[in-house]
Amino acid sequence: MTTALPPLITALLAPARYAHPVDRVELVETHGAWVLLAGEFAYKIKKPVRFDFMDFGTLALRRRACEAEIRVNRRFQSPDQPATHLYLGVLPIVGTPDQPRWGDLGDADDGRAIEFAVQMRRFDEAARLDHLCQRGALTPGHITTLARRMAAFQAGAAAADADSRWGHAAAAMRWPRDNFSTLRTALPDPTDATLLQALSAWTEQRFSAIEPLLSRRRQKGRVREGHGDLHLANTVLINDAVLPFDAIEFNDELRWIDVANDMAFAWMDLLNHGQPGLANQLLSDWLDASGDVSAPTVWTFFACYRAGVRAKVTAIRLGQQGGAGASTEADASLAEARRYLTLMRDMAHPPAPQLVITHGLSGSGKTWASSRWLQAEPSGRVIRLRSDVERKRLHGLSALASSGSGLNAGLYSAQAHGDTYASLLSRTRMLLGEGWTVLVDAAFLRHAERQTFAALAQAGGYPFHILAPEASVAELRERIAARQASGGDASEATLAVLEQQLGWVEPLNEAERAQRWPTPN
């Protein structure tokens, strides 16, 4: 930022202003706050700004926002993990702007307060997921942790009821339109204007197509009090747990949203960081954990909206920096805004989809191979469907729950097997039609099962491949025993299941072997 600091912030840059040990105070500035990093704590002070989406124009509004920030972010912390307890409380600042003093936690009603600050426990900035990503240290395991944590959080979050004002379908277009309005003013270059017009038209058309579904999703409880700003810089790795922080506190409408809206932000940000494989992992793992079958239909709309949000925030920063050409920082902001618009265009017009299925006995490494394939796929537009997860979803069980079913019984009866493959086929057809590449992780031991999916691909003109890892029978038995002992996978295959499969597996024929995708090493 190029604007001069107010006297209060300048004064609080002095280490002597703090009662705890502070060697130096670092300032991080956003369009809505000053964040003072001092010793083991951080202090977030709202700027007295007014935007159409954020109003901190009075001291009372800033205090209210500080209190809301504590509440909404404490929802993500783990009660049994003190290291995740980042949000400590609201501190009043008393005295004068030139000679400020810190009040005490719990005294936010102090009538002498000239300002308020959120006090946070600092964490290792290098552990933020955007920083992990930048240095190549963000792993599929981290992404799986985030996906499952958010699915569990969303399942327990408050849902918008019928009388609530939040999350109605019409509201889903208010903010994209606002984004475009701001961006048209901030980016007047004719090339930018042409792209913005095309993106705006696509957004309107896509909204018209999904508006009825958005309403149905709200009726089914998919609009909840979420995070609202779930990009990588607002997630941090603490004790091997991925913790979201800095949820939106300043606008309830931006926090009470469709759960897919929240997750699409993180997915978009992974694409922005050049990590399509991790984007594939996030979406597939979250769908597995949440069971949200209709989310892919609205996903791209929300992801494009989120790219527009980031472009808008960058455009606001560009204006605060004096506009294009005013400085090196301003030119960087302009380039960043344009990058988000390019990403938005690419997400709105993805490459043609394809269909990939797996084939192999239990323990052959199908899920391992499909995970590797997800990571290597360059579009970020892959959804993996796992038969082990789908079977449980159809019977109302979570992915990692135990069904207690015996051999050829319960979830593993012939009827359940047929129902599972029929559901996989139906979902695959729908996803392909919506432009998603689909990777179906199932045994596909019988030729007829494989042929049904191959025919679907042929009818739609989609490229079709088979991912078929192999292992010796001894290795299969060893892997199944180890998987049963760990209990960390959706598969419930036992050694008895393997012995049965060995008796009736139908190997790939010559034509199918020609469709086989090379298994990664």
URFEN-V554889 format. One record per residue. N is the residue number from 1. RES is the residue in three letters. PSI is psi as a letter, one per 20 degrees, with the letter a starting at -180 (none if undefined). OMEGA is omega in radians with two decimals (none if undefined). D_FIRST is the distance of its C-alpha to the first C-alpha in Angstrom with 1 decimal. Layout:
n;res;psi;omega;d_first
N;RES;PSI;OMEGA;D_FIRST
N;RES;PSI;OMEGA;D_FIRST
//
This chain:
n;res;psi;omega;d_first
1;MET;q;-3.10;0.0
2;THR;i;-3.12;3.8
3;THR;q;3.14;5.8
4;ALA;q;3.14;8.5
5;LEU;q;3.06;9.5
6;PRO;q;-3.09;12.8
7;PRO;h;-3.11;16.0
8;LEU;g;-3.11;16.7
9;ILE;h;3.09;13.8
10;THR;g;-3.14;14.4
11;ALA;h;-3.08;18.0
12;LEU;i;3.01;17.7
13;LEU;i;3.13;16.2
14;ALA;p;-3.12;19.8
15;PRO;h;-3.10;22.1
16;ALA;i;-3.13;25.0
17;ARG;i;-3.03;23.7
18;TYR;q;-3.10;24.8
19;ALA;i;3.13;28.4
20;HIS;r;-3.08;28.3
21;PRO;p;3.11;27.8
22;VAL;p;3.09;24.3
23;ASP;g;3.11;23.9
24;ARG;q;3.14;20.1
25;VAL;p;3.09;17.3
26;GLU;q;-3.14;14.3
27;LEU;p;2.99;11.1
28;VAL;p;-3.04;9.7
29;GLU;p;3.03;7.1
30;THR;a;-3.14;8.1
31;HIS;i;-3.08;8.6
32;GLY;i;-3.05;11.6
33;ALA;q;2.87;11.5
34;TRP;p;3.10;10.8
35;VAL;p;-3.12;13.1
36;LEU;o;3.12;14.9
37;LEU;o;-3.00;17.0
38;ALA;o;3.13;20.0
39;GLY;c;-3.08;23.3
40;GLU;j;-3.09;24.9
41;PHE;r;3.00;22.8
42;ALA;q;-3.11;19.4
43;TYR;o;-3.08;18.5
44;LYS;o;-3.11;16.5
45;ILE;p;-3.12;15.7
46;LYS;q;3.03;15.2
47;LYS;q;3.11;12.9
48;PRO;m;-3.06;15.4
49;VAL;q;3.05;14.4
50;ARG;o;2.99;17.1
51;PHE;r;3.12;17.1
52;ASP;h;-3.13;20.5
53;PHE;i;-3.03;20.1
54;MET;p;3.14;18.6
55;ASP;o;3.04;19.6
56;PHE;k;-2.96;18.5
57;GLY;i;3.13;19.4
58;THR;r;3.12;22.0
59;LEU;h;3.14;22.6
60;ALA;g;3.12;25.4
61;LEU;h;3.14;23.4
62;ARG;h;3.09;20.8
63;ARG;g;-3.14;23.8
64;ARG;h;3.13;25.5
65;ALA;h;3.09;22.6
66;CYS;g;3.14;22.5
67;GLU;h;3.10;26.2
68;ALA;h;3.14;26.0
69;GLU;h;3.09;23.6
70;ILE;g;-3.06;26.2
71;ARG;g;-3.00;29.0
72;VAL;h;-3.11;27.7
73;ASN;h;3.07;26.4
74;ARG;i;3.11;29.6
75;ARG;h;-3.07;31.5
76;PHE;i;-3.08;30.5
77;GLN;q;3.13;31.5
78;SER;p;-3.10;35.0
79;PRO;h;-3.09;37.4
80;ASP;j;3.12;39.1
81;GLN;n;-3.09;36.1
82;PRO;h;-3.12;34.5
83;ALA;i;3.13;31.8
84;THR;i;-3.11;30.4
85;HIS;m;-3.03;30.1
86;LEU;h;-2.99;26.4
87;TYR;o;-2.99;26.0
88;LEU;h;3.13;27.7
89;GLY;a;-3.13;27.3
90;VAL;p;3.13;25.6
91;LEU;p;2.98;25.3
92;PRO;q;3.01;25.4
93;ILE;p;-3.09;23.7
94;VAL;a;-3.09;26.2
95;GLY;c;3.13;26.7
96;THR;r;3.11;24.4
97;PRO;h;-3.14;20.6
98;ASP;h;-3.11;21.5
99;GLN;m;-3.08;24.1
100;PRO;q;3.04;23.2
101;ARG;q;3.11;25.6
102;TRP;p;3.00;25.6
103;GLY;a;-3.08;28.3
104;ASP;q;3.02;30.3
105;LEU;p;-3.13;30.0
106;GLY;i;3.13;32.2
107;ASP;k;-3.11;31.8
108;ALA;i;3.11;29.2
109;ASP;j;-3.12;31.7
110;ASP;o;-3.11;31.4
111;GLY;i;3.12;31.6
112;ARG;i;-3.02;30.0
113;ALA;p;3.03;26.6
114;ILE;i;3.12;23.7
115;GLU;r;3.11;21.3
116;PHE;q;3.14;21.8
117;ALA;q;2.97;20.3
118;VAL;p;3.08;21.4
119;GLN;p;3.14;22.8
120;MET;q;2.96;23.0
121;ARG;p;-3.13;24.9
122;ARG;q;3.05;22.8
123;PHE;r;3.13;23.9
124;ASP;o;-3.12;23.8
125;GLU;h;3.13;20.5
126;ALA;i;-3.12;22.6
127;ALA;i;3.03;24.8
128;ARG;q;-3.02;22.3
129;LEU;h;3.08;23.9
130;ASP;h;3.11;21.1
131;HIS;h;3.04;21.3
132;LEU;g;-3.11;25.1
133;CYS;g;-3.09;25.0
134;GLN;h;-3.14;23.0
135;ARG;j;3.05;25.7
136;GLY;k;-3.08;28.6
137;ALA;j;3.12;29.5
138;LEU;p;-3.00;29.3
139;THR;r;3.02;32.9
140;PRO;h;3.10;35.0
141;GLY;g;3.07;36.1
142;HIS;g;-3.10;32.6
143;ILE;g;3.08;32.3
144;THR;g;3.11;35.7
145;THR;g;3.12;34.8
146;LEU;g;-3.10;31.7
147;ALA;g;-3.12;33.9
148;ARG;h;3.13;36.7
149;ARG;g;-3.13;34.6
150;MET;h;3.10;33.0
151;ALA;g;3.12;36.4
152;ALA;g;3.11;37.9
153;PHE;g;-3.10;35.1
154;GLN;h;3.13;35.4
155;ALA;h;-3.13;39.2
156;GLY;i;-3.10;39.0
157;ALA;q;3.12;36.1
158;ALA;p;3.13;37.1
159;ALA;q;3.10;38.1
160;ALA;p;3.13;37.7
161;ASP;r;-3.04;41.2
162;ALA;h;-3.09;42.9
163;ASP;i;-3.10;41.9
164;SER;q;3.12;38.2
165;ARG;i;-3.00;35.8
166;TRP;q;2.93;33.5
167;GLY;j;3.07;33.6
168;HIS;q;-3.05;36.0
169;ALA;g;-3.12;36.1
170;ALA;h;-3.13;35.0
171;ALA;h;-3.12;31.7
172;ALA;i;3.12;30.9
173;MET;i;-3.10;30.3
174;ARG;g;-3.03;28.3
175;TRP;h;3.01;25.0
176;PRO;g;3.11;25.5
177;ARG;h;3.10;26.4
178;ASP;h;3.09;23.3
179;ASN;g;-3.10;21.2
180;PHE;h;3.11;23.1
181;SER;g;3.12;22.8
182;THR;g;-3.07;19.0
183;LEU;h;3.10;19.1
184;ARG;h;3.12;21.7
185;THR;g;-3.05;19.7
186;ALA;h;-3.07;16.5
187;LEU;m;-3.04;18.7
188;PRO;i;-3.13;21.5
189;ASP;p;-3.08;22.8
190;PRO;h;3.13;26.5
191;THR;g;3.09;26.4
192;ASP;g;-3.11;23.6
193;ALA;h;3.13;25.5
194;THR;g;3.12;28.7
195;LEU;g;3.13;27.3
196;LEU;h;3.12;25.7
197;GLN;g;3.13;29.1
198;ALA;g;3.14;30.9
199;LEU;h;3.10;28.8
200;SER;g;3.13;29.1
201;ALA;g;3.11;32.9
202;TRP;g;-3.12;33.2
203;THR;g;3.12;31.4
204;GLU;g;-3.13;33.8
205;GLN;g;-3.13;36.7
206;ARG;h;3.11;35.9
207;PHE;g;3.12;35.4
208;SER;h;-3.11;38.8
209;ALA;h;-3.03;40.3
210;ILE;i;-3.07;39.0
211;GLU;g;3.11;38.9
212;PRO;h;3.13;42.4
213;LEU;h;3.10;41.4
214;LEU;g;3.11;38.3
215;SER;g;3.13;40.6
216;ARG;h;3.12;43.0
217;ARG;h;3.09;40.4
218;ARG;g;3.14;39.4
219;GLN;h;-3.12;43.1
220;LYS;j;3.05;43.5
221;GLY;j;-3.14;40.8
222;ARG;i;3.02;38.0
223;VAL;o;-3.05;35.5
224;ARG;r;3.06;34.4
225;GLU;o;-3.02;31.8
226;GLY;b;3.14;29.6
227;HIS;g;3.07;26.2
228;GLY;i;-3.07;24.3
229;ASP;l;-2.94;21.4
230;LEU;m;2.99;23.4
231;HIS;r;-2.97;21.5
232;LEU;h;-3.12;21.9
233;ALA;i;3.10;18.8
234;ASN;k;3.02;20.4
235;THR;q;-3.07;23.7
236;VAL;q;3.12;24.8
237;LEU;o;3.13;28.1
238;ILE;o;-3.13;29.9
239;ASN;l;3.11;33.5
240;ASP;j;3.06;34.0
241;ALA;p;3.10;32.9
242;VAL;o;-3.05;29.9
243;LEU;o;2.98;28.2
244;PRO;q;3.05;25.9
245;PHE;r;3.12;23.3
246;ASP;l;3.02;20.5
247;ALA;q;-3.10;22.7
248;ILE;p;3.11;21.7
249;GLU;i;-2.93;22.8
250;PHE;i;-3.10;21.3
251;ASN;o;-3.08;23.6
252;ASP;h;-3.10;27.1
253;GLU;h;-3.14;27.7
254;LEU;i;3.13;25.0
255;ARG;h;3.07;26.7
256;TRP;n;-2.96;30.3
257;ILE;r;3.02;30.6
258;ASP;p;-3.10;32.9
259;VAL;h;3.10;33.0
260;ALA;h;3.10;32.7
261;ASN;g;3.10;29.4
262;ASP;g;-3.04;28.0
263;MET;h;-3.13;29.5
264;ALA;h;3.10;28.7
265;PHE;g;3.14;24.9
266;ALA;h;3.11;25.6
267;TRP;g;3.11;28.1
268;MET;g;-3.09;25.6
269;ASP;h;3.05;23.0
270;LEU;g;3.06;25.9
271;LEU;g;3.13;26.6
272;ASN;h;3.12;23.0
273;HIS;j;3.10;23.3
274;GLY;k;-3.11;26.6
275;GLN;m;-3.13;28.9
276;PRO;h;3.12;31.4
277;GLY;g;3.10;34.1
278;LEU;h;3.05;32.1
279;ALA;g;3.05;31.3
280;ASN;g;-3.10;35.1
281;GLN;g;-3.11;35.7
282;LEU;g;-3.09;33.3
283;LEU;g;-3.10;34.9
284;SER;g;-3.13;38.4
285;ASP;h;3.12;38.2
286;TRP;h;3.08;36.6
287;LEU;g;3.09;39.4
288;ASP;g;-3.05;42.0
289;ALA;h;-3.06;40.8
290;SER;h;-3.05;40.2
291;GLY;k;-3.05;43.0
292;ASP;n;-2.99;41.0
293;VAL;h;-3.06;43.0
294;SER;i;-3.09;41.5
295;ALA;g;-3.12;37.9
296;PRO;h;-3.12;37.9
297;THR;h;-3.12;38.8
298;VAL;i;-2.97;35.6
299;TRP;g;-3.06;33.4
300;THR;h;3.07;32.2
301;PHE;g;-3.12;31.4
302;PHE;h;3.14;29.1
303;ALA;g;3.11;27.6
304;CYS;h;3.04;26.7
305;TYR;g;-3.11;25.3
306;ARG;h;3.04;23.0
307;ALA;h;3.07;21.9
308;GLY;h;3.07;21.2
309;VAL;g;-3.11;19.1
310;ARG;h;3.08;16.8
311;ALA;g;3.14;16.7
312;LYS;g;3.13;15.9
313;VAL;g;3.11;13.0
314;THR;h;3.11;11.6
315;ALA;h;3.07;12.6
316;ILE;g;3.10;10.8
317;ARG;h;3.10;7.4
318;LEU;g;3.11;9.0
319;GLY;h;3.12;9.8
320;GLN;h;3.12;6.6
321;GLN;j;3.08;5.8
322;GLY;j;3.11;9.4
323;GLY;r;-3.10;11.6
324;ALA;p;3.11;13.7
325;GLY;i;-3.09;14.5
326;ALA;h;-3.10;11.8
327;SER;r;3.05;10.6
328;THR;h;3.13;11.5
329;GLU;g;3.13;8.4
330;ALA;g;3.12;9.2
331;ASP;h;3.10;12.8
332;ALA;h;3.10;12.3
333;SER;g;3.11;10.9
334;LEU;g;3.13;13.9
335;ALA;h;3.14;16.2
336;GLU;g;3.11;15.3
337;ALA;g;3.13;16.0
338;ARG;h;3.11;19.2
339;ARG;g;3.12;20.2
340;TYR;h;3.11;20.3
341;LEU;h;3.08;22.4
342;THR;g;3.09;24.7
343;LEU;g;3.11;25.1
344;MET;g;3.11;25.9
345;ARG;g;-3.11;28.6
346;ASP;h;3.11;30.1
347;MET;h;-3.14;30.4
348;ALA;h;-3.10;32.0
349;HIS;m;-3.06;34.5
350;PRO;r;3.07;35.4
351;PRO;r;-3.13;38.2
352;ALA;q;-3.10;41.8
353;PRO;r;3.04;42.7
354;GLN;r;-3.13;45.4
355;LEU;p;3.10;47.6
356;VAL;p;3.03;48.2
357;ILE;r;3.06;50.6
358;THR;r;3.06;51.8
359;HIS;p;3.09;55.4
360;GLY;q;3.10;56.8
361;LEU;r;3.07;58.7
362;SER;p;-3.13;57.1
363;GLY;j;-3.10;55.5
364;SER;i;3.12;55.2
365;GLY;k;-3.11;51.4
366;LYS;g;-3.11;50.5
367;THR;h;3.07;47.4
368;TRP;g;-3.13;46.3
369;ALA;g;3.14;46.9
370;SER;h;3.07;45.1
371;SER;g;3.08;42.1
372;ARG;h;3.14;42.0
373;TRP;g;3.08;42.4
374;LEU;g;-3.09;39.5
375;GLN;h;-3.09;37.3
376;ALA;i;-3.05;38.5
377;GLU;p;-2.93;38.2
378;PRO;i;-3.05;35.5
379;SER;h;-3.03;34.7
380;GLY;j;-3.04;33.5
381;ARG;k;-3.11;35.9
382;VAL;p;2.99;38.7
383;ILE;p;3.09;40.2
384;ARG;p;3.04;42.7
385;LEU;p;-3.13;45.6
386;ARG;p;3.14;47.7
387;SER;h;3.14;51.2
388;ASP;h;3.13;51.2
389;VAL;g;-3.10;48.3
390;GLU;g;3.13;49.6
391;ARG;g;-3.13;53.1
392;LYS;h;3.13;51.7
393;ARG;g;-3.13;49.4
394;LEU;h;-3.14;52.5
395;HIS;j;3.03;54.2
396;GLY;k;-3.13;51.5
397;LEU;q;3.05;50.5
398;SER;r;-3.02;47.1
399;ALA;h;-3.05;46.6
400;LEU;j;3.14;47.5
401;ALA;q;3.07;50.2
402;SER;p;-3.12;53.8
403;SER;h;-3.09;56.2
404;GLY;j;-3.09;59.4
405;SER;q;3.07;61.0
406;GLY;a;-3.14;64.0
407;LEU;p;3.13;65.0
408;ASN;k;-3.12;65.6
409;ALA;r;3.07;64.9
410;GLY;c;-3.13;62.2
411;LEU;i;-3.07;59.0
412;TYR;k;3.02;60.8
413;SER;r;3.11;63.8
414;ALA;h;3.12;64.7
415;GLN;g;-3.14;63.5
416;ALA;h;3.11;60.1
417;HIS;g;3.13;59.8
418;GLY;g;3.12;60.5
419;ASP;h;-3.12;58.2
420;THR;g;-3.12;55.3
421;TYR;h;3.10;55.8
422;ALA;g;3.12;56.2
423;SER;g;3.08;52.9
424;LEU;g;3.14;51.2
425;LEU;g;-3.14;52.7
426;SER;g;3.13;51.7
427;ARG;h;3.12;48.1
428;THR;g;3.12;48.0
429;ARG;g;-3.12;49.3
430;MET;g;-3.09;46.7
431;LEU;g;3.09;43.8
432;LEU;g;3.13;45.0
433;GLY;h;3.11;45.4
434;GLU;j;3.02;41.8
435;GLY;j;3.11;40.7
436;TRP;p;2.91;40.3
437;THR;p;-3.07;41.9
438;VAL;p;3.06;44.1
439;LEU;o;-3.09;45.3
440;VAL;o;-3.12;48.2
441;ASP;n;3.13;49.0
442;ALA;r;-3.07;52.6
443;ALA;g;-3.11;55.9
444;PHE;l;-3.09;57.4
445;LEU;h;-3.12;60.6
446;ARG;q;-3.11;62.8
447;HIS;h;-3.09;63.0
448;ALA;h;3.11;63.1
449;GLU;g;3.13;59.8
450;ARG;h;-3.08;58.1
451;GLN;h;3.13;59.9
452;THR;g;-3.14;58.6
453;PHE;h;3.08;55.0
454;ALA;h;3.13;55.9
455;ALA;h;3.07;57.5
456;LEU;g;3.13;54.4
457;ALA;g;-3.11;52.4
458;GLN;g;-3.12;55.1
459;ALA;h;-3.12;55.4
460;GLY;i;-3.12;51.7
461;GLY;k;-3.12;51.4
462;TYR;p;3.02;49.1
463;PRO;q;-3.06;49.3
464;PHE;p;3.13;51.1
465;HIS;q;3.10;51.1
466;ILE;p;3.11;52.6
467;LEU;o;-2.96;51.0
468;ALA;n;3.07;54.0
469;PRO;q;-3.11;53.5
470;GLU;q;3.08;56.8
471;ALA;q;3.09;58.2
472;SER;r;3.13;61.6
473;VAL;h;3.11;63.3
474;ALA;g;3.11;63.1
475;GLU;h;3.12;59.3
476;LEU;g;-3.13;59.1
477;ARG;g;-3.13;61.0
478;GLU;g;-3.12;59.0
479;ARG;g;-3.13;55.6
480;ILE;g;3.12;56.8
481;ALA;g;3.13;58.1
482;ALA;h;-3.13;54.8
483;ARG;g;3.10;52.8
484;GLN;h;-3.13;55.1
485;ALA;h;-3.10;54.7
486;SER;h;3.12;50.9
487;GLY;j;-3.06;50.7
488;GLY;k;-3.10;47.2
489;ASP;q;-3.13;47.9
490;ALA;h;-3.09;49.0
491;SER;p;3.05;52.2
492;GLU;j;-3.12;55.4
493;ALA;p;3.12;57.6
494;THR;r;3.08;60.4
495;LEU;h;3.10;62.9
496;ALA;h;3.08;65.4
497;VAL;g;3.13;63.0
498;LEU;g;-3.12;62.8
499;GLU;h;3.11;66.6
500;GLN;g;-3.14;67.0
501;GLN;h;-3.13;64.4
502;LEU;h;-3.10;66.3
503;GLY;h;-3.08;69.3
504;TRP;j;3.07;67.9
505;VAL;p;3.09;64.9
506;GLU;o;-3.07;65.2
507;PRO;r;3.08;63.7
508;LEU;p;3.06;61.8
509;ASN;a;-3.05;64.2
510;GLU;g;-3.14;64.0
511;ALA;h;-3.14;62.0
512;GLU;h;3.10;59.5
513;ARG;h;3.10;59.2
514;ALA;h;3.13;58.2
515;GLN;j;-3.05;55.2
516;ARG;p;3.08;54.2
517;TRP;p;3.13;50.6
518;PRO;p;3.12;50.6
519;THR;p;-3.13;49.9
520;PRO;q;3.12;47.0
521;ASN;none;none;48.0
//
